[in-house]
Amino acid sequence: MKLVGTILMVSVFLLSCSLFSPLALPTPTAIFPTIVMDPTQPAETPAETPTNLPSVTLSAADFTPILYRDNFSGYNEFQVIGGVQDGNWLPANVVADQVGFEQAFDLYANGYAGVAITKDNGAPVFNSRCGETYIGSDFSTYIPNLIGVAQDWEVTYRPWGGTALDSPVYYAAVADWLVSQGFTLPYVQISRILRVDLEGDGVDEVFISAAYFNDESGHMAEQGDYSIILMRKLVGSEVVTVPVVAELYTSPTAELVFPFTYSLASLLDLNQDGNLELIVEVTRWEGSGVILYQVDGTNVIEALRAVCAQ
C-alpha cells in the first residue's frame, strides 16, 4: 500500500508540473497558417458603421503641393512628394519649385494637426544623394506621419481607429494570403491594423501592415521574408483581401538586397474625389520615403512615389 501511495503522489506531482509549466514560444518556421478560431472572439465586421467623428471638409483651392514628414524625423523638415491640380497627380520634380518661401501649409495626421510656415532661405533644399526635395518649416511639434497641403486646400479626412494586433481574424487573413502566394509556413508579424470608412459609404475597410525578415539588420532577405499591406474590403456579401503593396522574397539563400518595409501611415482625400488616399511610409537601410495610393473599388493605383533608394 505504501508503494501504491508513493506512485500516486509522484504521478500527481508530474501532472501538476506539466499543467503549470510555461509554454515554449514557437520558432518562426513552426508557426502554421491554419488557425483554430476561438468561438469567444468577436467575428470580423468590416461592414460595421464607424462610430468615430464625422467627416470634415475644408475650403477649396486650385493647386497644392503635398508635403510629408515621416515617423522618425526629429527635424522641422518636410519632403515634397508631389502635388495635385484639377484631380490630376503631379510628381515631385514638377512641384518642387512651386513651394514658396513663407508659404502656409495645413497639416494632417489623424485629423487636423496645425499650420506650418515654410522656411530655409526661401527655397527648397535639394538632396542630391537621392534626388528628393526637402524644405524646412517652423513646425517643431513631434507628430508622426504628417501630411501638408496648401492652406485652405479642400481636404476630407475620416478619423481612423486601430485594432488589436493579436486579433486571430486578421492573423488568419495574413497567413492565408501568404499561403496563397506560395508561402508554406509563413511567420505572421503584424505591425499595424487600421479601420476606416475609405469611401464615406458607412462601411469600414481594414488595412493590415505586416512584415517579417529573418535577418533583423536590414541588409539581407531570404525565402519566407516579406513586407505587405493588405486591404480587407466588403464586396457584396463577401469580405475580400486585396494587396496594396507586397514585397515577397523566395530566394532559398539570404541575399544582400536592403529590403523595403511598408507601413500604412495615414489616410486622406487629397484629390477631392471623396475617397481617401493611402499614404504609405517606406523604410529601408539608409533609405526612406513615401508612396501615395488611390483606391477605386478593389483596384489599388500608385499615384505618387518619392523614395530614397540609395
Secondary structure by P-SEA (a helix, b strand, c coil): caaaaaaaaaaaaaaaaaaccbbbbbccccccccccccccccccccccccccccccccccccbbbbbbbcccccccccccccccccccccccccccccccccbbbbbbcccbbbbbbbbcccbbbbccccccccccccccccccbbbbcccccbbbbccccccccccaaaaaaaaaaaaaacccccccccccccccccccccbbbbbbbbbccccccccccccccccbbbbbbbcccbbbbbbcbbbbbcccccccccbbbbbbccccccccccbbbbbbbbbccccccbbbbbbccccccccbbbbbcc
